[in-house]
C-alpha cells in the first residue's frame, strides 16, 4: 500500500549517516585566524580511510527567492567559482575570503564519521555553497583513485585544477563517483565545492583501496558504466578478482547483459572461464552485509518449478528483544493485499454474483458519479477517484481506528481527479471500495471471506487481515530511521488500509499462494488471463496494470508482480510465468538499510537465475559519439502525465534531464538515440517519425516503460504585467489542496503546498502556461475585478478552482 504518491523519476532510498562533528577550536565560529592547514593536513592517504579533517568555509547562501523563481540559476552558480585555489603558507594564517561583498573565514572541523554532515555543522541551510580545504603531503609523486559522494553537487580541485565535477541532486553515498588524483611530491591542495540544492547537505571522500576498487569495478561492469570501468582497468585493478559472493567483473557484466563491457574486459585480459558462484552465494551477498549487526530485517524466498530453491531471514523482527527474522516471520505486506481483494472480486464474478462491468452505484447507492465508474475501473486504477492516502491530513488520523463505512464515506466525499478511464493513477480508494463490495455481496467480513475462500483451503495458516490490537506470534515490528538511529515506525491502525493493504503474511505463505494461483487452483483460466492483461485507457493506450497486478517487462521477460509499502514495511511478490519462477522479499523498515528496496533486490535475484534468457542491455559512456544535430533535436519537454514533465537540455555536448520538482541530472549515450542515468538503472530512448522529427521518448526503469510525448514549445505573448494583479490569490483545487498565484518582480508564479514555485507565462491576457510542469491556467475575471475562479488544465485534464482568498 502506498501511503503517499511517489512521482519522482529517480527515487534513492540510501540512508544518510549523520556525522558527529567537532569544531577543533571549541566554538561554532572562530574569530582567530587558522594557522596553515591546521589539522586538515594528511601525510599521504591511507587506503579506504575517509578524509575527516577539513577547513570549512560557509555557508554561502544563495538567493532563495531568485532560485525558486528560476531553478536554472542553481546550475549557473555551480558553474561560477569565486576561487579555485587558496594561498596557504605553513605556520601562517589563512586569510578570510570575500564573496559577493561578504567576508567568510575558514573553520577547522573533525568528523567522527566518514560522511561529513554539513547540515549539522553549518545548519539546515538550503540553496547554499560550502567549501572544504585540506592538504595532502607526498614523499613521492603518486596517482590515486578517490571515491566521492555528495549531497548535492560537487566540484573537486587539485592544486587549482578541476579534476572532477558532478551537478546532481542525491543523498551522499560513498564512492558513487570516482576520480583520479595525480599527486605531486610535497604539498597538494584539495579544494571541494559542495552545493546544496535542498534539504540534507554532506560529502564524503576517500582513497579507494584494493577491495573498494574491486567492488567498484564489479558494480560498474554490471551497471554498464564504461567510463568507470576504463578508469579502474587503466589503474591496474585486478580484472579477475571476485567479490564476496565470488562474482567477477566479467560475470557481473554477463549477468546484467552488458556485452560491450564484456568485450572490453575480455580485451583487457578478463578471464571468461572462471566458474560462476552458486545462486545461494549470490543471494546471500545481497543481504548479509546490509543486515549485519543490530538492525531491522528481511525475509527472502525464491522458488522455481514449484520447488523452493532459496529461503532465509536476515536481521531482526524485534530489535528490542533481538528476535531474528526467519521465513516464518509475519510481515504486514501492504499493497500485495490488492491481488487478494481482486481475486475475491473475480471469484464472485465466477459465481455470477457480480460483474466487473457493473457500475459502483449498483452496490453503493448514491455514490458520486457511481453510475459512471465500474468495478473494472476500480481494479485497474483508472476510476479517477482521489486516493484517500494522498490527503494532507491522512497521517493525523492513521494511528486511530476507523470503521469501514466511515472510510467509504471519507472516499466518496472527495472530488474526482479525472474522468473515469481517461488516465491511470495509483489509487488506494478503489480497492477499499472493492473490499467493501466483497463484504456486501458475500455477507462476510473481508477477513472471513478471504480466510474461508483462499487461506484455509490452501493451507495459508500465517496470513490474515492485521488487527492492530490483536497479538500475533512471530510478528515483525516496523522500524524507521532518525538519522543513523533505528526507531519504531508510525504504527498504522490497519483499519485504514482495508482491502487496499491490510494483510499480513510470510514468504512461505505467499509462495503457497503464487503456486496455487498460477496453477489454476484459485481462479479459472479466463479470470487469470483477464487479470494478467494490461488494461487500456479510453484512448486505447496500454497501462502496466491488470486487475490487482502490475505487468512488467524486465529485459524482455514478463513479470507479474506487486509491491507494498507503509510506514515500517516494504514488500515485493513477483512471478515470471514462463519459467515458473517466484521471488518474494519482505522487510520491516522504511527506508530499508542502504536503500536496498525489496523491488530492486528481487530484480537482481531474478537476473541471477534468468539472465541466459534475458535480452542484452546497453552500455553507456561519455565518449560515445552522437551527432550534435541529434543532440539538439532531443532538447525539449516531454509529458509524463499528471503534470509531470521531463525537460531535456543541452550544455556543450552534454545532455541533461530534469523531472518536474527534481534536480538536473546528466544522461549518457549508449547509442545515438538512447541515453542512461548513471545514478539509477534508467534510460530514455528518443523516437522519431518518418521525417526524422522527435515525437516521443520511451522511459525504462524498474521493468516499467513510460511513453512520453514531446510537447510543443510555446512562445509567450507580450502583455501588460499590471493585469497580473487580477489573478493573484489562493484557489481551492479540492481534496484539501489550495494553490497560490503570486506576482514577484513583474512575473507571475504558481505555488502549491507540495510544489516548487513555477513561473507562469502568458498565452493571452487570461491564459497562462508553465514550462517545468504541464499545466495551464485560464482565469475567469470580470472587468478589473479579481478573478473569481480559474480553469486548471493538467496534462489535458480540466478542473475548476474557486478563488478563496488573497
Secondary structure, DSSP 8 states (H G I E B T S, - for coil): --SS----S-----------EEETTSSSS--S-EETTTT-EEES--TT-B--EEEEEEEEE--HHHHHH-THHHHHHHH--S-S-----TTSEE--EEETTEEE--EEEEESSSSEEHHHHH-S-SSEEEEEEEEEEESS-EEEEEEEEEESEEEEEETTEEEEEE-------TTSEEEEEEE-SEEEEEEEEEEE-SS--EEEEEE--HHHHHHHHHHHHHHTBHHHHHHHHHTT--TT---TTS--HHHHHHHTTBHHHHHHHHHTT--S-S----HHHHHHHHHHTTT-SS-B-EEEEEEETTEEEEEEEESEEETTTTEE--TT-BEE-GGGHHHHHHHHHHHHHHTTS--TTSBGGGTSTT-TTTTT-BHHHHHTT-S----GGGSTTHHHHTTS---HHHHHHHHHTS--SS-TTS-----HHHHHHHHHHHHHHHSS-HHHHHIIIIIHHHT-TT-EE--TTS--TTB---EEEETTEEEE-----GGGTHHHH-EEE-HHHHHHHHHHHHTTSSS-HHHHHHHTS--B-TT--B-SB-SSSEEEEETTEEEEEEEEEETTEEEEEEEEGGGTEEEEEEESBSS-GGG--HHHHHHHHHHHHHGGGS--B--B-TTS---HHHHHHH-EEEEEETTEEEEEEEETTEEEEEETTS-EEEEEESSSSEEEESSSSEEEEEEE-TTS-EEEEEEEETTEEEEEEE----------GGGGGGT-EEEEEETTEEEEEEEETTEEEEEETTS--EEEEESSSSEEE-SSB-EEEEEE--TTS---EEEEEETTEEEEEEEEE-
